Amino acid sequence: MNIFEGARRITKLVAALIVFGYCFWGVTDSPYVYATFNITFEKPPILTSDGCPFDSQSYYTDRTTANNTHIKVTLCFLAQDFPAGRLIPYKYENGLWGNKKYSSDVEQYVNKVSAVFVIPKADEEKLDKQWWTERFSGLGAIFGWMLLNLAMLFVFAWVVGWIVRGFMGIPQGQDKKPDA
């Protein structure tokens, strides 16, 4: 019986499982694409790379582009200056009306706008491209983790073999003691 041959087989089996697991993760993983749109009363939404300002009202939703890319959308309903301070505009009736961001008037306006929100076509193309960028980045990270785990496995196997050979008096690179 050769314990070292058995250990090599087990190491190869674990390495194959690591490769299979990471390949499965790479195939089934789908990246998230995040998009933030600034909503100004009665104006088209504007895609932004910034987060929502503190005084805005945020709404989170999911949308899908025409190419079936799933987008995590944040709608930022921007506050404007009113005589009473920075408020979220919610209707125009003999002038622009605004209220605090957690008021029922603003909540109704936010729900109404977000229910009919559609990602503009020009922004859909950008977000579809961003999905591919995220996908390749994610695959690169998965490949890196796979290589790291394989390297750790082989270092572990080598160290254990070195220790066992040392205790058994077997020279490096051999599976048994040389005949004396």
Secondary structure, 3 states (H helix, E strand, C coil): CCHHHHHHHHHHHHHHHHHHHHHHHHHHCCCCEEEEEEECCCCCCEEECCCCCCCCEEEEEEEECCCCCEEEEEEEECCEEECCEEEEEEEECCCEEEECCCCHHHHHHHHHHHHCCCCCHHHHHHHHHHHHHHHHHHHHHHHHHHHHHHHHHHHHHHHHHHHHHHHHCCCCCCCCCCCC
